[in-house]
Amino acid sequence: MGMEVCCTLGMLEKQQAVELKQAGLTAYNHNLDTSREYYPNIITTRTYDERLKTLEFVRDAGINVCSG
């Protein structure tokens, strides 16, 4: 159909990113929400580095990243 698929699913592990690529995902949206310095003030359920790791997994799987 020539369609591109983009989704936002939150945190991912490496294997999940690979499986999403295999399923045809072309882009993944994962916003960082704020700067590294301010991050602990607004988000306590995960670290800034964990968010960056998700982006790394997505890129390594060959999926385009949309992030803000």
Z-matrix of the N, CA and C atoms (Angstrom, degrees):
N
C 1 1.440
C 2 1.526 1 111.41
N 3 1.325 2 117.95 1 -10.82
C 4 1.452 3 120.51 2 179.32
C 5 1.514 4 114.61 3 74.79
N 6 1.313 5 117.21 4 18.24
C 7 1.468 6 120.51 5 -177.88
C 8 1.524 7 110.63 6 -91.73
N 9 1.326 8 115.40 7 148.43
C 10 1.456 9 121.24 8 171.75
C 11 1.518 10 107.96 9 -102.95
N 12 1.316 11 115.74 10 145.87
C 13 1.458 12 120.75 11 -178.12
C 14 1.521 13 109.02 12 -116.00
N 15 1.337 14 115.70 13 127.00
C 16 1.465 15 122.66 14 176.30
C 17 1.520 16 107.92 15 -126.37
N 18 1.335 17 116.52 16 139.88
C 19 1.460 18 118.93 17 177.39
C 20 1.524 19 110.60 18 -145.71
N 21 1.318 20 114.20 19 166.43
C 22 1.459 21 123.51 20 175.10
C 23 1.515 22 106.58 21 -126.71
N 24 1.316 23 117.20 22 113.44
C 25 1.461 24 120.89 23 -176.53
C 26 1.525 25 113.40 24 -125.08
N 27 1.320 26 117.42 25 6.70
C 28 1.459 27 119.56 26 -179.48
C 29 1.512 28 112.22 27 83.01
N 30 1.323 29 115.66 28 -146.85
C 31 1.454 30 121.87 29 -175.81
C 32 1.524 31 110.51 30 -71.73
N 33 1.348 32 116.02 31 141.95
C 34 1.459 33 121.86 32 177.92
C 35 1.512 34 110.72 33 -130.31
N 36 1.306 35 115.38 34 150.01
C 37 1.460 36 122.11 35 168.45
C 38 1.534 37 107.33 36 -93.36
N 39 1.322 38 116.24 37 166.11
C 40 1.459 39 121.28 38 -176.89
C 41 1.525 40 111.92 39 -56.57
N 42 1.310 41 117.78 40 -47.94
C 43 1.465 42 121.43 41 -176.99
C 44 1.531 43 111.55 42 -64.44
N 45 1.304 44 116.69 43 -35.11
C 46 1.462 45 119.86 44 177.96
C 47 1.529 46 110.88 45 -64.02
N 48 1.319 47 116.85 46 -40.98
C 49 1.464 48 120.70 47 178.10
C 50 1.523 49 110.30 48 -63.34
N 51 1.317 50 116.62 49 -42.31
C 52 1.471 51 121.15 50 178.29
C 53 1.529 52 110.14 51 -60.91
N 54 1.311 53 117.03 52 -45.35
C 55 1.460 54 120.94 53 -179.18
C 56 1.527 55 111.84 54 -65.59
N 57 1.326 56 117.05 55 -36.69
C 58 1.463 57 119.92 56 176.61
C 59 1.524 58 111.00 57 -65.11
N 60 1.326 59 116.94 58 -39.52
C 61 1.473 60 120.72 59 176.83
C 62 1.523 61 109.59 60 -62.83
N 63 1.317 62 116.72 61 -45.31
C 64 1.461 63 121.01 62 179.51
C 65 1.527 64 111.71 63 -61.98
N 66 1.320 65 116.53 64 -29.61
C 67 1.461 66 121.42 65 179.66
C 68 1.531 67 112.39 66 -81.57
N 69 1.346 68 116.64 67 -6.59
C 70 1.452 69 120.13 68 175.35
C 71 1.517 70 116.31 69 107.61
N 72 1.329 71 117.72 70 8.49
C 73 1.466 72 119.68 71 178.86
C 74 1.527 73 109.73 72 -65.69
N 75 1.318 74 116.60 73 133.09
C 76 1.467 75 120.17 74 -178.97
C 77 1.524 76 113.31 75 -108.80
N 78 1.346 77 118.04 76 -23.22
C 79 1.465 78 120.71 77 -179.48
C 80 1.526 79 109.93 78 -148.05
N 81 1.329 80 115.12 79 146.06
C 82 1.461 81 121.25 80 -178.62
C 83 1.525 82 109.22 81 -130.13
N 84 1.326 83 117.18 82 126.48
C 85 1.453 84 122.14 83 177.76
C 86 1.529 85 109.60 84 -96.91
N 87 1.325 86 115.93 85 126.54
C 88 1.468 87 120.42 86 -179.67
C 89 1.527 88 107.86 87 -149.23
N 90 1.314 89 117.16 88 95.37
C 91 1.457 90 121.81 89 -177.26
C 92 1.526 91 111.83 90 -80.27
N 93 1.320 92 115.40 91 143.48
C 94 1.465 93 120.94 92 179.65
C 95 1.522 94 112.16 93 -86.49
N 96 1.314 95 117.92 94 -13.81
C 97 1.462 96 125.30 95 172.29
C 98 1.523 97 115.35 96 77.54
N 99 1.326 98 118.93 97 -37.19
C 100 1.456 99 121.19 98 -177.52
C 101 1.527 100 109.54 99 -166.70
N 102 1.304 101 117.51 100 -175.68
C 103 1.467 102 121.41 101 178.73
C 104 1.526 103 110.75 102 -74.64
N 105 1.314 104 115.45 103 160.56
C 106 1.466 105 121.04 104 177.46
C 107 1.534 106 110.92 105 -56.48
N 108 1.320 107 116.54 106 -41.64
C 109 1.464 108 121.29 107 -175.84
C 110 1.534 109 112.31 108 -65.67
N 111 1.317 110 116.91 109 -38.04
C 112 1.467 111 120.65 110 -176.17
C 113 1.526 112 112.85 111 -90.47
N 114 1.311 113 116.88 112 -16.36
C 115 1.464 114 122.78 113 -174.17
C 116 1.536 115 114.50 114 -48.80
N 117 1.343 116 119.34 115 -47.79
C 118 1.477 117 119.40 116 -179.03
C 119 1.537 118 113.76 117 -62.89
N 120 1.315 119 116.80 118 -18.14
C 121 1.465 120 119.94 119 179.03
C 122 1.527 121 113.37 120 -76.90
N 123 1.328 122 116.99 121 -20.33
C 124 1.463 123 118.81 122 -176.78
C 125 1.525 124 114.37 123 -120.19
N 126 1.340 125 117.03 124 -19.02
C 127 1.466 126 119.92 125 -178.55
C 128 1.524 127 108.96 126 -132.58
N 129 1.325 128 116.03 127 124.86
C 130 1.466 129 120.17 128 -178.11
C 131 1.529 130 113.05 129 -118.20
N 132 1.320 131 117.26 130 -3.15
C 133 1.465 132 119.86 131 -175.71
C 134 1.516 133 113.98 132 -88.03
N 135 1.334 134 116.82 133 -13.60
C 136 1.466 135 121.19 134 177.84
C 137 1.516 136 108.51 135 -158.87
N 138 1.318 137 115.88 136 164.36
C 139 1.462 138 119.47 137 -178.08
C 140 1.522 139 111.23 138 -96.49
N 141 1.304 140 114.68 139 163.43
C 142 1.461 141 121.28 140 176.47
C 143 1.522 142 110.10 141 -59.77
N 144 1.340 143 116.29 142 -41.75
C 145 1.464 144 120.06 143 179.63
C 146 1.525 145 111.97 144 -64.87
N 147 1.313 146 118.03 145 -33.51
C 148 1.465 147 120.41 146 175.62
C 149 1.524 148 110.19 147 -64.54
N 150 1.322 149 116.81 148 -38.53
C 151 1.468 150 120.66 149 177.32
C 152 1.531 151 110.01 150 -63.56
N 153 1.345 152 116.28 151 -43.50
C 154 1.462 153 119.90 152 178.46
C 155 1.527 154 111.32 153 -64.06
N 156 1.314 155 116.99 154 -34.49
C 157 1.472 156 121.31 155 178.94
C 158 1.528 157 110.25 156 -63.13
N 159 1.336 158 117.16 157 -40.43
C 160 1.462 159 120.23 158 176.46
C 161 1.528 160 110.34 159 -59.09
N 162 1.331 161 116.79 160 -44.13
C 163 1.466 162 120.13 161 178.44
C 164 1.526 163 111.09 162 -62.57
N 165 1.316 164 117.04 163 -38.14
C 166 1.467 165 121.27 164 177.37
C 167 1.530 166 110.82 165 -62.77
N 168 1.328 167 117.02 166 -45.71
C 169 1.463 168 121.15 167 179.27
C 170 1.525 169 111.12 168 -59.97
N 171 1.325 170 115.91 169 -42.33
C 172 1.461 171 121.35 170 -179.55
C 173 1.531 172 110.38 171 -63.71
N 174 1.319 173 116.37 172 -47.84
C 175 1.474 174 120.51 173 179.34
C 176 1.523 175 110.82 174 -61.84
N 177 1.323 176 116.35 175 -45.80
C 178 1.467 177 120.80 176 -178.36
C 179 1.523 178 112.15 177 -62.19
N 180 1.328 179 116.59 178 -28.02
C 181 1.469 180 121.16 179 178.63
C 182 1.526 181 111.13 180 -79.02
N 183 1.337 182 117.04 181 -8.88
C 184 1.462 183 120.41 182 179.27
C 185 1.508 184 114.00 183 89.47
N 186 1.315 185 116.30 184 21.91
C 187 1.457 186 122.50 185 178.54
C 188 1.519 187 108.51 186 -100.71
N 189 1.324 188 117.21 187 137.29
C 190 1.466 189 121.05 188 176.30
C 191 1.522 190 109.92 189 -69.03
N 192 1.319 191 115.97 190 144.19
C 193 1.465 192 121.81 191 -178.47
C 194 1.530 193 110.74 192 -108.10
N 195 1.332 194 115.33 193 134.23
C 196 1.463 195 122.32 194 168.97
C 197 1.528 196 104.67 195 -115.82
N 198 1.324 197 117.91 196 121.99
C 199 1.466 198 119.76 197 -177.08
C 200 1.513 199 109.96 198 -146.89
N 201 1.307 200 114.62 199 145.01
C 202 1.456 201 119.68 200 177.59
C 203 1.497 202 110.65 201 -134.98
